Amino acid sequence: MDLQSTTVLLGALLAALALSSSSAFFLLHRRTIELKRLKEREERYRFLVEHANDIIYTHDLNGDFTWVNQSAERATGYTRDESLKMNIRQVIAPEFIEPVRKWLSPGNLGAGPLIHEVEIIAKDGRRVPLELSTRLVFEGGTPMCVLGIARDITERKKADRA
């Protein structure tokens, strides 16, 4: 190969490398922007869930809490760390334990969201009536956990009695 052919080949390789680097930079830049947007969306949704007025929680299929929001802490008096060491049966009022066990059985949960009224016992011993909506969460077709959203209906109950 002569000098001129070598120079042309080397120039072509350098041009391809520059184009490749430019494309790689563009793709990397685009991916960085996408990840930043994804992180912003995740932070926004996390903020909404954390600061919701309703209690939002998850528990595993045995009833052990795996996540609770700030409203759960306010309603129950238990910190998040305390809640995550507890089972749902530890906060449900005794007369509701058996109905809740039935509602949370795989056959019932698989039917879709369920809405029930229950009472829980807060850390300070007071009873808190809740309207509870639960649903089974699947991952790859396999049941993974239960998602619950609960609303404190204390004021509604007081109004109904008045």
Disulfide bonds with the S-S distance in Angstrom:
none
